[in-house]
Amino acid sequence: MKNLIFSISGFFLLGFTMMLITNCNQTKKKEELNPIGNLKIGWASTDITPNQPVDLKGQFPARISEGILDPVTSTVLAIESKNNHSNEMAFLISCDLLSIDNELLHVVRKKINQSIPDIDPNKIFINATHTHTAPHCSPDSDTKGIYGIELDVMAPSDYLEFASNHIVNAVQEAWTNRKPGGISFGLGYAAVGQNRLQVDFSGKSQMYGNTNRKEFSHLEGYVDHSVNLLYTYDNDRNLTGIVINVACPSQATETDYRISADFWHDTRVEIKNRLGDQIFILPQCSAAGDQSPHITVGEKAVNRMQYLMGTDSSQIGLRKMGRRKQIALQIADAVTSVKPYMQNNIDWSPEIKFKSEVINLSRRLIDKNDVERAHNEVKEWEKKYNQLKGEITDNPKMKDNPRWYISITAAYRQLARRRSVQERFELEKIHPKMPIEINILRIGDMVMATNPFELYLDYGMRMKAQSPSIQTFIIQLAGPGTYLPTERATEGGAYGSVPASTYI
């Protein structure tokens, strides 16, 4: 009888245990299908392409836009984490621009503070993809202060007002659209960026050039082919958007005279073709001050492969477009190859922390030899500029010629570049420190860190190596730019490391 009672008791205990396990599994499955977390996510994207000619920023001479190759956009990701213990928010904004002028950031924050009181404007950062075929966006009311002559284009200040209004509207839309969701982060690879600095056997370095010359020794620095990825999901586990962080500026077709987002346009098209038009894509440029998408070693082999793949032509312009498509395929492959693993590792309640700080960095010390050299070069370029200006004054019909303004605007920019060395030599005596805004965003076990520079890759690799987080997204050009070169680059003396190119 005792054994029978124990058997019956064991049976009921087993049944009760199985029922609990079944109920727990059902609850777990229900929670997996409808997770309850503390995270809300909102997305928005806006077209910031002007409908009139603009000056395209990114080369020494001015370039008046001659149409639109593809649109330039701004994409916003709004994140809110709210529970009984804390309330945090963050706004990631990416723009297809060369850089983010301080005034643009200030205006966007000011307008948001006035129109959307629920949003802390200090929780906003904006980064540029560094396309060289986007409008000049600055407080300048005309082009005379930039190029020494008036150009018949939309004023940079008018474009700043136009772009900032669109960005603010997108921020409001993303904030309004925020819904419960989750995130997942991962790592892929794509061979996009290449070190663009070539070192001769003498130790002197230069930006670009033919590497088949006898003097060529090696490329100056490293490359980073990692693709940092952040995926966002709604509560039904549907993918809503992707943050894509690549160590390369978008300048495959940098000398074009048409408005364009460069390879990020092709990348958006390719990813949307694979994953759907509803997916938002927010690009970030990692530390890449000495990187570019241009191939300098093995270019013939690359061109042959593009031809075989049907993305090339004998025309140089179309060959560059082929390079854009090649990059788009590689980034899209990185996104889609990682995606299946991300969907099984979604965090619905990640810890969100945002910190913004203004730090004072020492300005670059410019010696008297640099000033003397710049002073002599100022005289040469001033003479050249005045000569070209006189020719235009004497023969105003020159303005009827296509791209008549190239020579004089290039001369003026070279002149202004040399003058800036002299001006900063005096400025460092009065203001030896320069304020720099840094933003740090923690999302669970990953972190994003911004800087305003064209930051040489070595610095980005040190940050990643020493970061305590599992994965670190470095975001450069969350500000007005200017190069921050390494010591070895400064010794080599290439374009991005000379005094005229640097503040820090």
Secondary structure, DSSP 8 states (H G I E B T S, - for coil): -HHHHHHHHHHHHHHHHHHHHHHHHHHHHHHHHS---SEEEEEEEEE---SS--BEESSSS--B--SBSS--EEEEEEEEEE-SS-EEEEEEEEESSS---HHHHHHHHHHHHHH-TTS-GGGEEEEE---SSEE--SS-SSSHHHHSS--SS--HHHHHHHHHHHHHHHHHHHHHT-EEEEEEEEEEE----EE-EEEETTS-EEES--TTSTTEEEESS----EEEEEEEEETT--EEEEEEEESS-S-TTTT-SSB--THHHHHHHHHHHHH-TT-EEEEEE-S-TTEES---SSHHHHHHHHHHTT---SSHHHHHHHHHHHHHHHHHHHHHHHHHHHHTS-BSS--EEEEEEEEEEE-----HHHHHHHHHHHHHHHHHHHHHHHHHHH-GGGGGSTTTTHHHHHHHHHHHHHHHHHHHHHHHHH--EEEEEEEEEEETTEEEEE-SSEE-HHHHHHHHHH-SSSEEEEE--SSS--EE--HHHHHHT-GGGSGGGB--
